[in-house]
Amino acid sequence: MARAVEAAETVRGRTAPNPWVGAVVVPTATDGSVWFVGATAPPGGAHAEVAALSAAGQRAEGATLYVTLEPCAHHGRTPPCTDAIIRSGVRRVVVAVEDPDPGVSGRGLAALRTAGVDVEIGVGADQAGEQLAAYLKHRRTGRPWVVLKLAASLDGGTAAPDGTSQWITGAGARRDAHRLRSQSDAVLVGAGTVRVDDPELTVRLPPEDVFYRPDSDQPMRVVLGRAAPDAAVQPALELSGDLGGVLDHLGDRGVVQLLVEGGATVAHAFHVSGLVDWYVLYLAPALFGGDDARPLFAGPGAPTLDRLWRGRVHSVTSLEGDLRVELTADRA
């Protein structure tokens, strides 16, 4: 299952509104060293299970199929994966997570069991569920998974008093941030950031990078407010109003993961509204050393210690001298 999760990671952000799924076929006559791996193709292409079964060919007969998400049992852009699994002669299917999509939601598991296939559910559920968190939220709520990306000095500054802000973090952190964009279906900033920084909001990675995206396959660019006609972010989707309504609109458009890149006013608005699911902070080994640097959030903070926002540190990674700190809101 860990290998299936690894395969799914390579297509994360490329499959929306479909889930990014990995699958592995392990034939019976093997010492465990022969695997056939598949991952979900872009919409309209083969699902992970079908890709793995195609790679295995006749060796799928009597084999075990490991898959990170429940196989579909309905016709969409492609035929049901359960039909392909049953035809292949696979004896056993091990599924990490049940699919909450109303078109699946246990039907895939039931179809396999009815056909006499042994089914096991829950193996690797924590790892696969974390990887699929954005998809699972989208299917359960209709809203995208919101990732808030922030970059700052160790004392929380994002820009000098004169407005200069590029670059606080180094090349490694910036490259990682582009990979984070690549894993997202849309990237959102405020109109103020567009005016001041004029960002492109595109994924700019070399073709050899596993998260490379060509110009024809870029995340949707979203601006809260109006962008100038000559802004680099053109064309972009311009939205305004209640942030919950913005998320509903983006979810309806098939955005499964939304990356919020700021600036400080937008970051504060999402944060205080409780709309952030995941925080990614890039911290540079630098200090502004005063109280006049631009902060991470522009707006009132917790008035007392009892009102302090607390989450959970998920991971801390070194990126060529900078730190990437991931926080989860850890909601009840």
Phi, psi and chi 1 to 4 in degrees:
 res  aa     phi    psi   chi1   chi2   chi3   chi4
   1 MET       -  -35.0 -171.2   62.4   74.2      -
   2 ALA   -61.3  -36.6      -      -      -      -
   3 ARG   -68.9  -34.3 -178.8   64.5 -175.3   87.8
   4 ALA   -66.6  -40.9      -      -      -      -
   5 VAL   -61.9  -41.8  170.1      -      -      -
   6 GLU   -61.0  -41.6 -176.9  179.9  -53.4      -
   7 ALA   -65.0  -40.0      -      -      -      -
   8 ALA   -64.3  -32.6      -      -      -      -
   9 GLU   -62.4  -29.5 -169.2   66.4   19.8      -
  10 THR   -71.4  -16.7   64.7      -      -      -
  11 VAL  -115.7    9.6  -64.3      -      -      -
  12 ARG   -62.0  129.3 -170.1  170.0  177.0  177.3
  13 GLY    90.7   -4.4      -      -      -      -
  14 ARG  -107.3   -6.2  -44.8  -69.9 -178.1   84.6
  15 THR  -113.4   -6.2   65.2      -      -      -
  16 ALA   -56.5  143.8      -      -      -      -
  17 PRO   -83.2    4.6   32.5  -36.7      -      -
  18 ASN   -76.3  157.1  -64.8  -27.4      -      -
  19 PRO   -77.0  153.9   28.3  -35.8      -      -
  20 TRP   -89.3  112.2   40.2   98.5      -      -
  21 VAL  -124.7  145.8  178.1      -      -      -
  22 GLY  -119.7  148.6      -      -      -      -
  23 ALA  -142.3  148.5      -      -      -      -
  24 VAL  -137.7  128.9  175.0      -      -      -
  25 VAL  -101.0  125.5  173.6      -      -      -
  26 VAL  -114.8  107.7 -179.3      -      -      -
  27 PRO   -62.8  159.6  -20.1   32.6      -      -
  28 THR   -72.3  -42.0   52.5      -      -      -
  29 ALA   -87.0   68.9      -      -      -      -
  30 THR  -152.9  155.0  178.5      -      -      -
  31 ASP   -86.9    9.7   60.3    1.2      -      -
  32 GLY    96.5   -3.5      -      -      -      -
  33 SER   -92.2   -9.6   62.2      -      -      -
  34 VAL  -106.0  114.1  178.7      -      -      -
  35 TRP  -128.8  151.0  -64.1  -11.4      -      -
  36 PHE  -121.7  120.5  -60.8   95.8      -      -
  37 VAL  -112.7  142.8 -177.9      -      -      -
  38 GLY  -141.2  155.0      -      -      -      -
  39 ALA  -138.6  153.9      -      -      -      -
  40 THR   -60.6  131.9  -54.7      -      -      -
  41 ALA   -84.9  167.7      -      -      -      -
  42 PRO   -55.2  159.1  -27.2   36.0      -      -
  43 PRO   -47.2  131.5  -30.2   36.7      -      -
  44 GLY    99.2  -18.1      -      -      -      -
  45 GLY   -93.4 -178.2      -      -      -      -
  46 ALA   -66.9  142.8      -      -      -      -
  47 HIS   -76.8  165.8  -70.1 -171.2      -      -
  48 ALA   -57.5  -43.4      -      -      -      -
  49 GLU   -61.0  -45.0  -56.3   93.0  -48.1      -
  50 VAL   -65.7  -39.7  173.7      -      -      -
  51 ALA   -62.7  -43.4      -      -      -      -
  52 ALA   -67.2  -41.3      -      -      -      -
  53 LEU   -65.7  -39.2  -68.9  170.2      -      -
  54 SER   -62.4  -39.9  -62.8      -      -      -
  55 ALA   -66.0  -35.7      -      -      -      -
  56 ALA   -76.4  -32.3      -      -      -      -
  57 GLY    61.1 -133.8      -      -      -      -
  58 GLN   -67.2  -17.4  -66.7 -176.0  -11.5      -
  59 ARG   -74.3   -3.8  -60.9 -164.9   66.6  175.8
  60 ALA   -74.2  -20.3      -      -      -      -
  61 GLU   -58.7  121.0 -179.7   76.9   32.4      -
  62 GLY    76.4    3.7      -      -      -      -
  63 ALA   -81.9  174.8      -      -      -      -
  64 THR  -108.3  132.3  -63.5      -      -      -
  65 LEU  -108.0  123.6  169.9   66.6      -      -
  66 TYR  -103.3  131.1  -65.4   83.5      -      -
  67 VAL  -143.5  140.7   60.1      -      -      -
  68 THR   -75.4  -20.4   57.0      -      -      -
  69 LEU  -139.3  147.8 -173.6   69.2      -      -
  70 GLU   -50.2  129.7  176.4 -175.7    3.0      -
  71 PRO   -63.5  145.2  -22.8   34.6      -      -
  72 CYS   -76.7  151.3   64.7      -      -      -
  73 ALA  -124.8   21.8      -      -      -      -
  74 HIS  -130.9  160.4   62.2  -76.7      -      -
  75 HIS   -83.4  126.9  -78.3  -87.9      -      -
  76 GLY  -126.9 -127.2      -      -      -      -
  77 ARG   -72.9  -19.7  -65.5 -172.8 -178.2 -176.4
  78 THR  -129.1  160.2   59.9      -      -      -
  79 PRO   -66.5  166.3  -18.7   31.4      -      -
  80 PRO   -61.0  136.0  -20.6   31.4      -      -
  81 CYS   -66.8  -31.1  -70.6      -      -      -
  82 THR   -60.6  -36.7   50.7      -      -      -
  83 ASP   -62.2  -44.5  -70.8   -2.0      -      -
  84 ALA   -64.6  -38.5      -      -      -      -
  85 ILE   -64.7  -45.8  -65.9  168.8      -      -
  86 ILE   -64.4  -43.0  -66.2  166.1      -      -
  87 ARG   -63.7  -31.9  -75.3 -163.0  -52.6  -91.5
  88 SER   -69.0  -21.5   73.7      -      -      -
  89 GLY    87.1   11.0      -      -      -      -
  90 VAL   -56.2  134.3  161.1      -      -      -
  91 ARG   -87.9  -34.0  175.6 -176.1   58.7   83.3
  92 ARG  -140.4  138.6  176.3  169.6  171.0 -102.8
  93 VAL  -124.1  126.4  175.5      -      -      -
  94 VAL  -110.6  119.5 -178.9      -      -      -
  95 VAL  -115.8  134.3  177.9      -      -      -
  96 ALA   -77.9  -51.1      -      -      -      -
  97 VAL  -133.1  135.9  178.6      -      -      -
  98 GLU   -74.5  141.8 -175.6  173.9  -32.5      -
  99 ASP   -84.6  120.4 -167.9  -21.0      -      -
 100 PRO   -78.1   -5.4   30.7  -35.8      -      -
 101 ASP   -57.1  130.9 -172.2  -67.0      -      -
 102 PRO   -56.3  -25.1  -24.6   34.2      -      -
 103 GLY   -79.3   -9.0      -      -      -      -
 104 VAL  -120.5  -85.0 -172.8      -      -      -
 105 SER    39.9   59.8 -166.6      -      -      -
 106 GLY    93.8  -16.8      -      -      -      -
 107 ARG   -68.2  -34.6  -63.6  178.1 -171.7  176.1
 108 GLY   -65.0  -44.4      -      -      -      -
 109 LEU   -62.6  -42.9  -57.2  176.8      -      -
 110 ALA   -63.9  -41.3      -      -      -      -
 111 ALA   -63.1  -40.2      -      -      -      -
 112 LEU   -66.7  -44.0  -66.5  173.5      -      -
 113 ARG   -65.1  -39.5  -72.7  175.4  173.5  139.0
 114 THR   -61.2  -33.3  -61.7      -      -      -
 115 ALA   -82.3    2.1      -      -      -      -
 116 GLY    89.9   10.2      -      -      -      -
 117 VAL   -84.1  133.4  178.5      -      -      -
 118 ASP   -70.9  130.8  -67.7  -24.5      -      -
 119 VAL  -126.0  132.1  176.5      -      -      -
 120 GLU  -124.0  134.4 -174.8  174.3   -4.1      -
 121 ILE  -122.2  140.6 -177.5   76.5      -      -
 122 GLY   107.4   -6.4      -      -      -      -
 123 VAL   -71.3  123.4  173.7      -      -      -
 124 GLY    71.2   23.0      -      -      -      -
 125 ALA   -63.3  -37.5      -      -      -      -
 126 ASP   -64.5  -47.6  -71.1  -14.3      -      -
 127 GLN   -67.3  -48.0 -172.3  178.9   11.7      -
 128 ALA   -68.9  -37.1      -      -      -      -
 129 GLY   -64.5  -37.5      -      -      -      -
 130 GLU   -66.0  -42.1 -179.2  177.1  -62.8      -
 131 GLN   -64.6  -35.0 -176.5 -175.5   61.8      -
 132 LEU   -96.1   11.7  -74.0  163.1      -      -
 133 ALA   -54.4  -40.9      -      -      -      -
 134 ALA   -63.6  -46.5      -      -      -      -
 135 TYR   -62.7  -45.0  169.8   79.3      -      -
 136 LEU   -62.2  -41.3  -61.8  175.9      -      -
 137 LYS   -64.6  -43.5  179.1 -166.4  175.5 -176.2
 138 HIS   -60.2  -42.5 -177.4  -93.7      -      -
 139 ARG   -72.0  -27.8  -71.2  -54.8 -169.6  -92.5
 140 ARG   -86.7  -30.9  -71.8  167.8  178.7  154.3
 141 THR  -119.4  -17.9   69.9      -      -      -
 142 GLY    83.7   -3.6      -      -      -      -
 143 ARG  -107.1  153.4  -71.2 -177.7  173.8 -176.7
 144 PRO   -73.1  157.5   24.5  -32.3      -      -
 145 TRP   -73.3  126.7  178.6  -98.5      -      -
 146 VAL  -103.5  118.3  177.7      -      -      -
 147 VAL  -107.4  122.9  179.1      -      -      -
 148 LEU  -101.5  117.7  176.1   58.3      -      -
 149 LYS  -101.4  129.8 -171.6 -148.0   85.6  174.1
 150 LEU  -132.9  146.3  -57.6  161.9      -      -
 151 ALA  -132.1  133.4      -      -      -      -
 152 ALA  -158.3  166.9      -      -      -      -
 153 SER   -73.6  170.7   63.0      -      -      -
 154 LEU   -65.2  -22.8  -78.2  179.4      -      -
 155 ASP   -96.8   19.9   55.5   -8.8      -      -
 156 GLY    83.7   14.1      -      -      -      -
 157 GLY   -89.3  139.7      -      -      -      -
 158 THR  -112.0  -15.9   63.6      -      -      -
 159 ALA  -160.0  151.5      -      -      -      -
 160 ALA   -75.1  165.3      -      -      -      -
 161 PRO   -57.2  -26.6  -27.7   36.6      -      -
 162 ASP   -84.6    2.0   65.6   -4.3      -      -
 163 GLY    96.4  -11.7      -      -      -      -
 164 THR   -67.6  136.7   54.3      -      -      -
 165 SER  -142.4   -8.9   60.7      -      -      -
 166 GLN  -106.4  125.1  -63.1  179.6  -27.1      -
 167 TRP  -118.6  128.8  -62.2   96.9      -      -
 168 ILE   -74.6  -45.7  -69.7  176.4      -      -
 169 THR   -93.7  165.7   54.5      -      -      -
 170 GLY   -89.8 -173.9      -      -      -      -
 171 ALA   -62.9  -37.9      -      -      -      -
 172 GLY   -62.7  -43.3      -      -      -      -
 173 ALA   -67.7  -39.6      -      -      -      -
 174 ARG   -66.3  -39.0  -63.6 -162.2  -62.2  -86.1
 175 ARG   -63.3  -41.9 -176.1  165.2   55.1 -111.0
 176 ASP   -64.2  -37.0 -170.3   78.0      -      -
 177 ALA   -64.9  -34.2      -      -      -      -
 178 HIS   -67.6  -34.7  -82.6  -84.4      -      -
 179 ARG   -66.6  -36.2  -69.9  172.6  178.7  163.1
 180 LEU   -64.1  -40.0 -173.6   59.1      -      -
 181 ARG   -60.3  -43.2  -80.1 -175.5 -174.4  174.0
 182 SER   -62.1  -29.0 -178.3      -      -      -
 183 GLN   -83.8   -1.4  -67.0  176.5  -32.5      -
 184 SER  -109.2  152.9  -56.7      -      -      -
 185 ASP   -88.7  -22.8  -53.5  -56.5      -      -
 186 ALA  -150.5  149.8      -      -      -      -
 187 VAL  -123.0  129.6 -177.9      -      -      -
 188 LEU  -121.6  136.8  179.6  148.5      -      -
 189 VAL  -138.1  168.3  -63.0      -      -      -
 190 GLY   -88.1  161.4      -      -      -      -
 191 ALA   -62.2  -29.8      -      -      -      -
 192 GLY   -64.1  -40.9      -      -      -      -
 193 THR   -64.3  -37.4  -66.3      -      -      -
 194 VAL   -62.4  -42.2  173.1      -      -      -
 195 ARG   -66.9  -41.3  -72.7 -168.1  -60.5  -88.8
 196 VAL   -82.8  -46.9  173.8      -      -      -
 197 ASP  -101.7  -19.6  -64.9  -23.7      -      -
 198 ASP    48.7   56.1 -161.8   22.6      -      -
 199 PRO   -76.0  154.8   31.9  -37.0      -      -
 200 GLU   -86.3  -29.9  -64.4 -179.8   31.4      -
 201 LEU    60.8   32.1  -57.7 -176.4      -      -
 202 THR  -108.0  162.5   55.0      -      -      -
 203 VAL   -86.8  117.7  178.2      -      -      -
 204 ARG  -122.1   90.3  -62.4 -174.0  -63.5  -80.8
 205 LEU  -130.8  153.9  -67.2  167.6      -      -
 206 PRO   -68.3  152.2   23.6  -33.2      -      -
 207 PRO   -56.2  -27.8  -25.9   34.8      -      -
 208 GLU   -77.0  -12.1   62.5  -89.3   16.7      -
 209 ASP   -73.2  136.6 -165.9  -66.8      -      -
 210 VAL   -61.5  -23.0   68.7      -      -      -
 211 PHE  -101.1   15.0  -66.8  110.0      -      -
 212 TYR   -58.8  138.2  166.5   77.6      -      -
 213 ARG  -132.6  126.9  -66.4  179.8   73.8  157.7
 214 PRO   -71.4  169.6   27.7  -35.0      -      -
 215 ASP   -59.1  -28.6  -69.3  -16.8      -      -
 216 SER   -79.7   -5.2   59.7      -      -      -
 217 ASP  -136.8   59.9 -179.3   32.4      -      -
 218 GLN  -100.5  154.0  -70.3  -72.0  -34.5      -
 219 PRO   -61.0  152.5  -19.3   30.5      -      -
 220 MET   -62.1  138.1  179.2 -171.7  -57.8      -
 221 ARG  -104.0  128.6  -65.8  175.7  -73.2 -179.2
 222 VAL  -125.7  133.3 -177.3      -      -      -
 223 VAL  -120.4  128.6  175.8      -      -      -
 224 LEU   -82.6  108.4  -74.6 -177.1      -      -
 225 GLY   108.6 -155.8      -      -      -      -
 226 ARG  -113.2  133.8  -61.0  -64.8  -60.9  -87.8
 227 ALA   -95.8  146.6      -      -      -      -
 228 ALA   -62.8  149.0      -      -      -      -
 229 PRO   -58.1  -27.7  -23.8   33.9      -      -
 230 ASP  -100.5   14.2   58.9  -12.0      -      -
 231 ALA   -68.3  147.7      -      -      -      -
 232 ALA   -65.1  -21.8      -      -      -      -
 233 VAL   -77.7   -5.5   76.6      -      -      -
 234 GLN   -65.5  143.6  -63.4  -67.2  -27.9      -
 235 PRO   -81.3  145.3   32.4  -34.6      -      -
 236 ALA  -136.1  157.1      -      -      -      -
 237 LEU   -83.1  121.6  176.1   64.6      -      -
 238 GLU  -102.1  123.2  -63.3  174.1  -25.5      -
 239 LEU  -128.9  159.4  -62.6  174.3      -      -
 240 SER  -153.3  173.1   60.2      -      -      -
 241 GLY    98.0 -163.9      -      -      -      -
 242 ASP   -56.0  132.8  173.3   71.1      -      -
 243 LEU   -64.9  -33.8  -68.3 -178.1      -      -
 244 GLY   -60.9  -40.8      -      -      -      -
 245 GLY   -65.5  -36.0      -      -      -      -
 246 VAL   -61.8  -45.1  167.4      -      -      -
 247 LEU   -65.5  -39.4  -65.6 -177.7      -      -
 248 ASP   -60.7  -43.3  -70.7  -24.5      -      -
 249 HIS   -63.2  -45.3  179.5   80.4      -      -
 250 LEU   -66.9  -38.5  -67.5  174.4      -      -
 251 GLY   -61.5  -39.8      -      -      -      -
 252 ASP   -63.9  -28.3  -71.7  -16.6      -      -
 253 ARG   -85.8    6.0  -67.1  179.8   67.6  113.1
 254 GLY    89.4   11.4      -      -      -      -
 255 VAL   -77.2  115.4  173.9      -      -      -
 256 VAL   -93.2  -40.3  175.6      -      -      -
 257 GLN  -125.4  127.3  177.5  165.3  -55.1      -
 258 LEU  -111.3  126.5  172.1   66.8      -      -
 259 LEU  -100.3  116.2  177.5   61.6      -      -
 260 VAL   -96.0  118.7  176.9      -      -      -
 261 GLU  -107.4    2.1  -66.3 -155.8   10.8      -
 262 GLY   106.3 -163.5      -      -      -      -
 263 GLY   -79.2 -151.2      -      -      -      -
 264 ALA   -63.4  -34.6      -      -      -      -
 265 THR   -69.7  -44.2  -60.2      -      -      -
 266 VAL   -66.8  -41.5  168.4      -      -      -
 267 ALA   -59.3  -44.2      -      -      -      -
 268 HIS   -63.1  -42.1  180.0  -94.0      -      -
 269 ALA   -62.2  -45.3      -      -      -      -
 270 PHE   -66.9  -40.8  -87.3   92.1      -      -
 271 HIS   -64.0  -53.0  173.6   71.7      -      -
 272 VAL   -70.2  -20.0  -61.2      -      -      -
 273 SER   -82.6   -4.9  -61.8      -      -      -
 274 GLY    69.9   29.2      -      -      -      -
 275 LEU  -100.4   -0.5  -63.8  174.7      -      -
 276 VAL   -91.3  128.4 -179.8      -      -      -
 277 ASP   -93.1  -30.7  -62.3  -67.2      -      -
 278 TRP  -147.8  134.5 -156.6 -100.3      -      -
 279 TYR  -112.1  132.9  -64.9   76.5      -      -
 280 VAL  -122.9  113.4  178.5      -      -      -
 281 LEU  -110.1  127.1  -79.5   70.2      -      -
 282 TYR  -102.2  116.8  -65.6   98.5      -      -
 283 LEU  -113.7  124.2  -59.9  176.8      -      -
 284 ALA   -93.1  147.4      -      -      -      -
 285 PRO   -76.4   65.1   29.5  -34.4      -      -
 286 ALA  -141.5  153.9      -      -      -      -
 287 LEU  -133.8  128.5  -60.0  170.2      -      -
 288 PHE   -74.1  -33.7  -79.7   98.2      -      -
 289 GLY    75.9   19.8      -      -      -      -
 290 GLY  -154.9 -173.0      -      -      -      -
 291 ASP  -109.1   15.9   60.2    3.5      -      -
 292 ASP  -112.2    7.5   54.1   -7.5      -      -
 293 ALA   -77.7  154.3      -      -      -      -
 294 ARG   -70.6  129.7 -172.6  179.1  -58.7  165.6
 295 PRO   -84.4  171.8   32.4  -35.8      -      -
 296 LEU   -62.2  -40.0  -76.1  170.1      -      -
 297 PHE  -121.2  135.7  -61.0  104.7      -      -
 298 ALA  -106.5   98.5      -      -      -      -
 299 GLY   156.7  170.6      -      -      -      -
 300 PRO   -66.5  140.3   23.5  -33.1      -      -
 301 GLY  -100.4 -164.3      -      -      -      -
 302 ALA   -64.3  128.5      -      -      -      -
 303 PRO   -75.8  -24.4   26.3  -33.4      -      -
 304 THR  -140.1  164.9   69.4      -      -      -
 305 LEU   -62.6  -31.3 -158.1   59.1      -      -
 306 ASP   -65.0  -23.3  -70.4  -18.5      -      -
 307 ARG   -97.3    6.9  -60.5  -79.1  -61.6  -82.6
 308 LEU   -64.9  132.5 -168.8   66.2      -      -
 309 TRP   -71.1  131.2 -179.1   93.2      -      -
 310 ARG  -130.3  134.2  -66.7 -173.4 -176.2  -85.7
 311 GLY  -125.1 -147.9      -      -      -      -
 312 ARG  -134.8  131.9  175.2  174.1   59.6   86.4
 313 VAL   -74.6  118.0  175.3      -      -      -
 314 HIS   -85.8  -42.0  176.5  -92.2      -      -
 315 SER  -161.4  155.7   65.2      -      -      -
 316 VAL  -132.3  122.8  179.3      -      -      -
 317 THR  -126.1  137.0  -52.4      -      -      -
 318 SER   -86.3  131.1  177.5      -      -      -
 319 LEU  -126.2   82.5  -62.8  170.5      -      -
 320 GLU    53.2   42.1  -60.4  176.6   15.2      -
 321 GLY   107.2  -32.3      -      -      -      -
 322 ASP   -84.4  168.5  -64.3  -40.7      -      -
 323 LEU  -117.8  138.1  -67.5  179.5      -      -
 324 ARG  -107.4  118.1  169.2  175.5  165.8  149.9
 325 VAL  -114.3  123.3 -179.9      -      -      -
 326 GLU  -106.4  129.4  -64.7 -176.3   66.6      -
 327 LEU  -122.0  142.3  -56.9  172.8      -      -
 328 THR  -111.3  146.6  174.1      -      -      -
 329 ALA   -68.0  -22.6      -      -      -      -
 330 ASP    54.7   48.1 -135.7   13.4      -      -
 331 ARG   -70.4  149.3  -61.4 -170.3 -176.9  101.9
 332 ALA   -73.8      -      -      -      -      -
